């Protein structure tokens, strides 16, 4: 009985040490199988398992036979086996551990921009990175490479051979003057290396200019897909009065109070469509507003928006009095990013009532927003209104509304303040007869 207990204890002990995840039907020594080893330190090698015992594993990697302690292995995968891994659409240099609070990252975009911070969440569409306490959202399609800061891959001296000419492998070239490139070896000879970057840019390096060339440590991040922990906040969806070509995220809500009296609630139905409701509750005289907006990204820095409002004003004390209603159609183009952009637009005010409380008008909009600090922005919003005095005539009066202000925001709240120059009734802004009205807007996102 004692021997049986010792034997069972030994089996459990050795199983705990040597058991690693095996994905697929592993057949050591089968020449038709290819295998992928992943070590506990994050190394990942593609080759062939030659032989496996309870304590060791023999592995052929690029013609070299290596021996591993099985206790050092995290996973053995048969190439071509479907797994639950989430392959990211960019390369990762170093073992990526998002849950490690001490790990820092360097994100290199395809346009050359570089961000340094802590990745907080990532999926197949977006990556969120904490930079000095601010969460920045980056589309994964824009990312070329993510580096784990502090990770030092092996850097053997360059040796041109058939082993390095692998069109499927990503390499890192370090030049003697300090340049660094990531891409693929296209060709080589005794005098130069032909190297192609991911943007299909081909470079020619004389061997005398290259310090090192080695395969990049690349891996797919495995595990659950992380979702954003904090909501991005920038306030780019609207200037003070003008709509922009940016929209709310899907399932995102924003409650907004403009000049205290105008209350709105907006919801992102999808990444491109939002709907909302507005109310000015003056008790004796009220205004309600239903609106929607559709946006489309023409390019990385060019965005298009189209939307409309149905607005009605009515008196509580005299329902038969001067009530009114109007439809507003608007379109806008925003050039830039949510942090820094210029906005131009056009809107048509079309009265629906017969009381002639308001008149058909053309509204031309220009403005922009510029982020000057992680939590601060400056903005301007200028509207030129060309109002048709009567429905049966074409004489019109034009005047300008001009607003200038600043905004403070964090992950959920935003406070905009400034000054709006409002023209006196039927006056020209250029005549200097405008009235300065303070701007005050508070918004909260959920």
C-alpha positions in Angstrom: 0.0 0.0 0.0 2.9 2.4 0.8 4.5 1.6 -2.5 1.3 2.3 -4.3 0.9 5.7 -2.5 4.5 6.7 -3.4 4.0 5.7 -7.0 0.8 7.7 -7.3 2.4 10.7 -5.6 5.4 10.5 -8.1 3.0 10.3 -11.0 1.1 13.3 -9.9 4.3 15.2 -9.2 5.9 14.5 -12.6 2.6 15.2 -14.4 2.5 18.6 -12.7 6.0 19.4 -13.8 6.1 18.0 -17.3 2.5 18.4 -18.5 2.2 21.1 -21.0 -0.6 21.9 -23.4 -0.4 19.8 -26.6 -2.6 21.1 -29.4 -3.3 18.6 -32.2 -2.4 15.0 -32.8 1.3 15.1 -32.0 3.4 12.4 -33.6 7.1 12.9 -32.8 9.4 11.9 -35.6 6.6 12.1 -38.3 8.3 13.8 -41.3 4.9 15.1 -42.5 4.2 17.0 -39.4 5.5 20.5 -38.5 5.3 21.7 -34.9 5.4 25.0 -32.9 7.0 25.1 -29.5 6.3 27.9 -27.0 8.4 28.1 -23.9 7.5 29.5 -20.5 9.6 32.6 -21.2 7.6 33.4 -24.3 9.9 32.0 -27.0 8.2 30.6 -30.1 9.9 28.3 -32.5 8.6 26.5 -35.7 10.2 23.2 -36.6 9.8 19.5 -35.9 9.6 17.4 -32.8 12.0 14.5 -33.3 11.7 12.6 -30.0 10.0 13.1 -26.6 10.5 11.5 -23.3 9.0 12.2 -19.8 11.7 14.8 -19.1 13.2 16.0 -22.5 12.1 17.0 -26.0 14.4 16.9 -29.0 13.5 19.5 -31.7 14.8 20.3 -35.1 14.9 24.1 -35.8 16.2 25.2 -39.2 18.5 22.2 -39.5 19.8 22.4 -35.9 18.8 19.8 -33.3 17.9 21.4 -30.0 17.1 19.7 -26.6 14.5 21.2 -24.2 13.5 20.3 -20.7 9.8 19.6 -20.9 9.4 21.6 -17.6 10.5 24.7 -19.6 7.8 24.3 -22.3 4.4 25.9 -22.1 2.8 24.5 -25.3 3.4 22.1 -28.2 1.3 22.8 -31.2 0.9 20.8 -34.4 1.1 23.4 -37.2 -2.2 23.8 -39.0 -4.3 22.9 -35.9 -7.2 25.3 -35.2 -6.7 26.9 -31.8 -8.5 29.5 -29.7 -5.6 31.9 -30.1 -6.4 35.5 -31.2 -3.9 36.4 -33.9 -3.3 40.1 -34.0 -3.0 41.9 -37.3 0.5 43.3 -36.4 3.8 41.9 -35.3 4.8 41.7 -31.6 8.4 41.7 -30.5 8.8 40.2 -27.1 6.3 38.3 -24.8 3.2 40.4 -24.6 1.6 40.3 -21.2 -1.2 42.9 -20.9 -2.0 41.9 -17.3 1.6 42.6 -16.1 1.4 46.1 -14.5 5.1 46.6 -14.9 5.3 45.8 -18.6 5.6 48.9 -21.0 5.1 48.9 -24.7 6.2 50.8 -27.8 3.7 51.0 -30.6 5.0 51.8 -34.1 2.5 52.9 -36.7 2.7 52.4 -40.5 3.1 56.2 -41.0 6.1 56.3 -38.7 4.5 57.7 -35.6 5.6 56.0 -32.3 3.7 55.8 -29.0 5.2 54.7 -25.7 3.0 53.6 -22.8 1.1 50.7 -21.3 -1.4 48.7 -23.5 -4.6 48.3 -21.5 -6.7 46.4 -24.0 -6.5 44.9 -27.5 -8.7 43.1 -29.9 -8.8 42.5 -33.7 -10.1 46.1 -34.3 -8.6 48.4 -31.7 -5.7 48.8 -29.3 -5.9 51.0 -26.2 -2.8 52.4 -24.7 -2.3 54.4 -21.5 0.0 57.3 -22.2 0.7 59.5 -19.1 -2.7 58.7 -17.7 -4.7 59.2 -20.9 -6.2 56.3 -22.8 -5.6 56.6 -26.6 -7.4 54.4 -29.1 -5.5 53.2 -32.1 -7.0 51.1 -34.9 -5.0 47.9 -35.3 -4.9 48.2 -39.1 -2.7 51.3 -38.6 -0.1 49.4 -36.4 3.1 48.0 -37.9 4.8 46.7 -34.8 4.4 46.5 -31.0 7.6 46.1 -29.0 7.8 45.0 -25.3 10.1 47.6 -23.8 13.1 46.0 -22.0 13.0 42.8 -24.1 16.3 42.2 -25.9 16.2 39.6 -28.7 19.3 37.7 -29.7 21.4 39.7 -32.1 23.9 37.4 -33.9 26.4 38.9 -36.3 25.1 38.8 -39.8 25.7 35.6 -41.7 24.2 35.4 -45.1 23.0 31.9 -45.7 20.0 30.0 -47.0 18.7 29.9 -43.4 18.2 33.7 -43.4 16.5 33.8 -46.8 13.0 32.9 -45.7 10.3 35.0 -47.3 7.8 34.1 -44.6 10.0 35.3 -41.7 10.0 38.8 -40.4 13.6 40.2 -39.8 15.1 43.2 -38.1 18.1 44.9 -39.7 20.3 47.2 -37.6 22.7 49.4 -39.5 26.1 50.5 -38.2 24.9 54.1 -38.1 22.0 53.2 -35.8 19.1 52.8 -38.2 16.6 50.0 -37.6 14.2 48.4 -40.1 11.6 45.6 -39.9 10.6 43.6 -43.0 11.5 40.7 -45.2 14.7 39.6 -47.0 13.9 39.6 -50.7 17.3 38.6 -52.0 21.0 38.7 -51.1 24.4 38.1 -52.6 28.0 38.5 -51.4 27.8 42.3 -51.5 24.3 43.4 -50.5 20.9 42.4 -49.0 17.7 43.4 -50.6 15.1 44.2 -47.9 11.4 45.0 -48.3 9.4 46.9 -45.7 5.8 46.2 -45.0 4.8 49.2 -47.1 6.4 47.4 -50.1 9.3 49.8 -50.0 12.4 48.0 -51.2 15.8 49.0 -49.7 19.3 47.9 -50.7 21.9 47.5 -48.0 25.6 46.9 -48.6 26.9 44.2 -46.3 29.5 46.7 -44.9 26.6 48.9 -43.7 24.8 46.2 -41.7 25.6 45.5 -38.1 23.2 42.7 -37.4 20.2 41.0 -39.0 18.0 38.5 -37.1 14.5 37.1 -37.1 12.1 39.3 -35.1 10.5 37.6 -32.1 6.9 37.4 -33.2 3.9 36.0 -31.5 0.1 36.0 -31.6 -1.4 37.2 -28.3 -3.3 34.2 -26.8 -6.1 34.4 -24.3 -9.3 36.3 -24.0 -10.0 39.4 -26.1 -9.6 42.4 -23.8 -12.2 45.2 -24.0 -11.6 48.9 -23.1 -11.7 49.5 -19.4 -12.1 53.3 -19.8 -14.2 55.2 -22.3 -12.4 57.5 -24.7 -13.4 61.1 -24.3 -12.6 63.9 -26.8 -15.9 65.8 -27.6 -15.1 65.7 -31.3 -18.7 64.8 -32.3 -19.9 68.4 -32.0 -18.4 71.9 -31.8 -20.6 74.4 -29.9 -23.4 74.5 -32.4 -22.1 72.8 -35.6 -22.1 69.0 -36.1 -18.9 67.3 -37.3 -18.2 64.2 -39.3 -17.1 62.2 -36.2 -19.6 59.9 -34.4 -20.1 58.1 -31.1 -18.9 54.6 -30.6 -21.4 51.8 -30.8 -23.6 51.5 -27.6 -22.0 54.7 -26.3 -24.3 57.3 -24.6 -23.8 61.0 -24.0 -25.9 63.3 -22.0 -25.2 67.0 -22.8 -26.3 70.3 -21.3 -25.7 73.4 -23.4 -26.2 76.7 -21.8 -27.9 74.7 -19.0 -31.3 74.9 -20.8 -30.7 72.7 -23.9 -30.5 69.1 -22.8 -29.7 66.3 -25.3 -29.2 62.5 -25.1 -27.3 60.8 -27.9 -26.6 57.1 -28.5 -24.2 55.4 -30.9 -26.4 52.8 -32.7 -23.4 51.6 -34.6 -19.9 52.9 -35.4 -21.4 55.1 -38.2 -24.9 56.0 -37.0 -26.1 57.9 -33.9 -29.6 59.1 -32.9 -30.6 61.6 -30.2 -33.3 63.6 -28.5 -33.1 67.2 -27.3 -35.3 69.4 -25.1 -35.4 73.0 -24.0 -37.9 72.9 -21.0 -39.0 76.5 -20.4 -42.4 75.3 -19.1 -44.4 78.1 -20.8 -42.5 77.7 -24.1 -40.7 74.4 -25.0 -38.6 73.1 -27.8 -38.1 69.4 -28.7 -35.6 68.0 -31.1 -35.2 64.6 -32.7 -31.9 64.1 -34.6 -29.7 61.5 -36.2 -26.3 61.5 -37.9 -24.5 59.1 -40.3 -20.7 59.4 -40.7 -18.3 57.7 -43.1 -14.5 57.7 -43.1 -13.3 58.5 -46.7 -9.7 58.1 -45.6 -7.6 58.1 -42.5 -7.9 61.9 -42.3 -11.0 62.7 -44.3 -14.4 62.1 -42.8 -17.9 62.8 -44.1 -21.1 63.3 -42.1 -24.8 63.6 -43.0 -27.7 64.2 -40.7 -31.0 65.8 -39.9 -33.1 67.4 -37.1 -36.9 67.6 -36.6 -37.5 70.6 -34.2 -40.7 71.9 -32.8 -41.6 74.8 -30.5 -44.9 75.2 -28.7 -46.5 77.2 -26.0 -48.0 75.4 -23.0 -50.2 78.3 -21.9 -51.6 79.0 -25.4 -51.5 75.8 -27.5 -53.2 77.6 -30.4 -50.6 80.4 -30.3 -47.4 80.9 -32.3 -46.2 77.3 -32.4 -43.6 76.3 -35.0 -41.7 73.4 -36.5 -38.8 73.0 -38.8 -36.6 70.4 -40.4 -32.9 70.8 -40.7 -30.7 68.8 -43.1 -26.9 69.1 -42.6 -23.7 67.8 -44.1 -20.1 68.2 -42.9 -16.6 67.3 -43.8 -13.9 67.0 -41.1 -10.3 66.9 -42.0 -7.9 65.5 -39.5 -8.3 63.3 -36.4 -10.6 63.6 -33.4 -7.8 65.3 -31.6 -7.0 67.9 -34.3 -9.4 68.7 -37.1 -10.9 71.4 -39.3 -14.6 71.2 -39.9 -16.7 72.7 -42.8 -20.4 72.1 -43.3 -23.7 73.3 -44.8 -27.2 73.1 -43.3 -30.7 74.0 -44.7 -33.3 75.3 -42.3 -36.8 74.3 -43.7 -39.9 75.5 -41.8 -42.8 73.1 -41.6 -45.3 75.4 -40.0 -47.6 78.1 -41.5 -47.1 80.7 -38.8 -43.9 82.1 -40.4 -42.2 82.2 -37.0 -38.9 81.2 -38.8 -37.9 81.5 -42.4 -36.0 79.2 -44.8 -32.3 79.7 -44.4 -29.0 78.5 -45.6 -26.3 77.9 -43.0 -22.6 77.7 -43.8 -20.3 76.4 -41.0 -16.6 76.4 -40.5 -14.6 75.6 -37.4 -12.3 73.2 -35.8 -10.8 71.7 -32.6 -7.2 71.4 -31.6 -6.0 69.3 -28.7 -3.3 71.2 -26.8 -2.8 68.9 -23.8 -3.9 65.4 -22.7 -7.1 66.9 -21.2 -7.5 70.2 -22.9 -8.6 71.5 -26.3 -9.3 74.8 -28.1 -12.1 75.1 -30.5 -13.8 77.6 -32.8 -17.3 77.5 -34.4 -18.4 80.1 -37.0 -21.8 80.0 -38.7 -23.0 82.3 -41.5 -26.8 82.3 -41.7 -28.5 83.5 -44.9 -32.1 84.0 -44.1 -34.9 84.3 -46.6 -37.2 87.1 -45.2 -40.4 85.8 -46.8 -41.4 82.6 -48.5 -42.6 84.4 -51.6 -39.5 86.7 -52.0 -35.8 86.1 -52.4 -34.4 89.1 -50.5 -32.3 87.8 -47.7 -30.4 89.0 -44.7 -27.1 87.4 -43.7 -25.5 87.4 -40.3 -22.8 85.5 -38.5 -22.5 83.6 -35.2 -18.9 83.2 -34.1 -17.8 81.1 -31.1 -14.4 80.6 -29.5 -13.6 78.6 -26.5 -11.7 75.9 -24.7 -12.6 72.5 -23.3 -11.5 70.3 -20.4 -12.3 66.6 -20.5 -11.4 63.3 -18.9 -12.5 59.7 -19.6 -16.2 60.4 -19.0 -16.9 64.1 -18.5 -16.3 67.2 -20.6 -16.7 70.9 -19.8 -16.6 73.5 -22.7 -16.6 77.2 -22.1 -15.9 80.4 -24.1 -17.7 83.2 -25.8 -20.2 83.3 -28.7 -20.7 86.5 -30.6 -24.5 86.6 -31.4 -25.7 89.2 -33.9 -28.6 91.5 -33.1 -31.8 90.7 -34.9 -31.5 91.6 -38.7 -28.0 93.0 -38.2 -24.7 92.4 -39.9 -22.0 90.9 -37.7 -19.4 92.9 -39.6 -21.0 96.1 -38.4 -19.8 95.4 -34.9 -23.3 95.1 -33.4 -22.9 91.6 -32.1 -23.6 90.6 -28.5 -21.1 88.4 -26.5 -22.8 85.5 -24.9 -20.8 83.1 -22.6 -20.6 79.5 -23.7 -21.1 76.7 -21.2 -21.5 73.1 -22.0 -21.2 70.0 -19.8 -21.3 66.4 -21.2 -21.2 63.0 -19.5 -20.7 59.7 -21.3 -21.8 56.2 -20.3 
